[in-house]
């Protein structure tokens, strides 16, 4: 009885396989993609070049890590600056294409937190930086360049003055790489045609 059942099962499986074989044979294999033209290949090569991190991105990555900072701020050029301290964490994101910074500290006795994104655009060959923090509702956007001789990044932007609505302030930020464990940021504002240094941050890598 068991032998008969086994024989029937094998016959059924054989019939099913023989019926399925023609259907499988009729299935078409996916067509190969047509070869790209020279123009399409050039466009593809340009896109790959634009999206691939290079030396500028590696240079930005040298700032990755944990840092502490001390800062000085001049609200009145004729008065001593206010001083404070805090910490920053930098890390490369999106496959090494951008440098994200998270910053914590205090400002005028209140907790302060900010976030920065720094990029180098392979297409425009320029640096870009954005900034947001918990003491505003806007986004600051800067365009920058790098001086290899001075090991310094300079970013330029226009900022809305929250204390004088409708007024735009020109800002120049200079980030100088002092050494592998130290960098600094000097912040300058131009008002009334005169540029004045209003902030200074010195960063030290945590050990």
LUMKE-678758 format. One line per 8 residues: for each residue z, y, x of C-alpha. Coordinates in Angstrom, 3 decimals, decimal comma. Example, Ala and Ser with C-alpha at 12.3 -4.5 7.8 and 13.67 -1.06 7.14 Angstrom:
// residues 2
7,800 -4,500 12,300  7,140 -1,060 13,670 .
//
This chain:
// residues 207
0,000 0,000 0,000  0,929 2,391 2,791  -2,312 1,485 4,596  -4,303 2,259 1,455  -2,632 5,647 1,055  -3,264 6,467 4,730  -6,921 5,463 4,369  -7,340 7,684 1,264 .
-5,701 10,601 3,011  -8,017 10,289 5,991  -11,067 10,152 3,687  -9,924 13,322 1,859  -9,345 15,164 5,137  -12,752 14,057 6,399  -14,484 15,321 3,246  -12,661 18,650 3,440 .
-13,660 19,104 7,056  -17,287 18,234 6,331  -17,405 20,751 3,443  -15,757 23,527 5,483  -17,984 23,079 8,513  -21,129 24,690 6,994  -19,090 27,638 5,695  -17,553 28,247 9,120 .
-20,950 27,972 10,735  -22,269 30,661 8,407  -19,530 33,142 9,374  -21,002 35,863 11,551  -19,387 36,747 14,832  -18,386 40,416 15,124  -21,210 42,420 16,595  -20,667 43,783 20,081 .
-20,280 47,566 20,311  -23,547 49,233 21,283  -23,631 50,587 24,837  -22,682 54,244 25,190  -25,264 56,815 26,120  -24,829 58,831 29,319  -23,612 61,772 27,253  -21,053 59,643 25,415 .
-19,851 58,100 28,688  -19,436 61,575 30,202  -17,408 62,648 27,164  -15,232 59,548 27,445  -14,651 60,172 31,159  -13,704 63,808 30,448  -11,236 62,733 27,765  -9,615 60,192 30,089 .
-9,319 62,820 32,813  -7,736 65,259 30,367  -5,101 62,780 29,217  -4,109 61,272 32,578  -0,939 62,658 34,247  -1,506 63,971 37,765  0,221 65,767 40,625  1,524 68,691 38,491 .
3,175 66,254 36,090  4,730 64,318 38,963  6,039 67,625 40,323  7,642 68,439 36,983  9,193 64,972 37,005  11,128 65,842 40,156  13,452 67,840 37,877  14,350 64,771 35,810 .
18,065 64,008 35,811  21,462 65,487 35,019  22,317 69,048 36,044  25,148 71,536 35,745  24,491 75,262 35,704  26,238 78,560 36,098  24,760 81,673 34,553  25,124 85,413 34,656 .
23,945 87,787 31,939  23,635 91,562 32,068  23,956 93,098 28,596  24,412 96,509 30,229  22,828 97,030 33,681  25,665 99,370 34,625  28,384 96,823 33,757  29,370 93,558 35,464 .
27,552 90,487 34,103  29,185 87,947 31,835  29,404 84,487 33,373  29,347 81,045 31,806  28,488 77,429 32,638  26,982 74,358 31,034  24,834 71,288 31,573  21,185 70,300 31,282 .
19,367 66,974 31,088  15,668 66,692 31,937  13,466 63,659 31,290  9,767 62,890 31,251  8,407 61,848 27,861  5,144 60,447 26,459  4,154 58,513 29,539  5,071 61,237 32,026 .
3,000 63,939 30,323  5,794 66,340 29,322  9,217 67,358 30,621  11,900 67,682 27,962  15,094 69,578 28,660  18,301 69,473 26,606  20,809 72,209 27,372  24,455 72,674 26,414 .
26,803 75,548 27,116  28,471 78,575 25,534  27,282 82,061 24,648  29,614 84,882 23,655  32,356 82,337 23,004  30,178 80,159 20,742  28,732 76,685 21,414  25,137 76,896 22,569 .
22,407 74,268 22,606  18,731 74,561 23,419  15,678 72,373 23,928  12,675 72,991 26,164  9,318 71,250 26,509  7,243 71,923 29,628  3,638 70,821 30,056  0,698 71,094 32,413 .
-2,637 71,096 30,607  -5,339 69,353 32,645  -8,020 71,166 30,640  -6,852 74,776 31,000  -5,122 74,113 34,353  -2,106 76,080 33,129  1,565 75,362 32,528  3,051 75,844 29,080 .
6,673 75,915 27,946  8,348 76,083 24,559  11,964 76,830 23,729  14,206 76,500 20,653  17,965 76,928 20,325  20,760 77,093 17,773  21,027 80,877 17,971  17,617 81,618 16,504 .
15,129 80,229 13,999  12,011 80,936 16,032  10,050 79,177 18,746  9,367 80,839 22,086  6,080 79,912 23,754  5,203 80,774 27,370  2,199 80,391 29,656  2,811 79,728 33,326 .
1,507 79,132 36,814  2,842 77,544 40,000  3,039 79,067 43,477  3,162 76,191 45,970  4,111 78,469 48,879  7,185 79,779 47,047  7,774 76,550 45,114  8,143 78,706 42,038 .
6,911 78,587 38,451  6,309 81,878 36,651  6,123 81,970 32,851  5,065 84,959 30,755  5,699 85,481 27,055  6,321 88,021 24,311  9,563 87,697 22,373  10,670 89,256 19,099 .
13,780 91,355 19,662  16,379 90,153 17,092  18,388 93,371 17,511  15,382 95,658 16,972  13,240 94,183 14,212  9,532 94,722 14,673  9,913 95,138 18,437  8,288 92,787 20,925 .
9,769 92,298 24,390  7,752 91,084 27,369  9,537 88,319 29,259  8,945 86,950 32,751  10,771 83,785 33,794  10,751 82,596 37,402  11,901 79,026 38,141  12,387 78,488 41,866 .
12,876 75,021 43,378  15,402 75,665 46,115  15,675 72,010 47,158  15,844 68,548 45,586  19,298 69,264 44,170  19,111 72,967 43,370  16,858 75,207 41,313  17,281 78,570 39,671 .
15,856 80,638 36,846  15,612 84,419 36,866  14,833 86,114 33,542  13,272 89,586 33,360  12,586 91,739 30,294  10,298 94,743 30,037  11,353 97,455 27,625  10,182 101,033 27,630 .
7,753 100,165 30,408  10,562 99,121 32,774  11,257 95,553 33,872  14,923 94,594 34,244  16,585 91,347 35,254  18,923 90,331 32,435  19,776 86,664 33,162  20,207 84,303 36,083 .
20,817 80,543 35,999  21,594 78,349 39,029  21,281 74,591 38,517  22,940 71,895 40,643  22,100 68,205 40,303  24,994 66,012 39,265  25,985 63,390 41,840 .
//
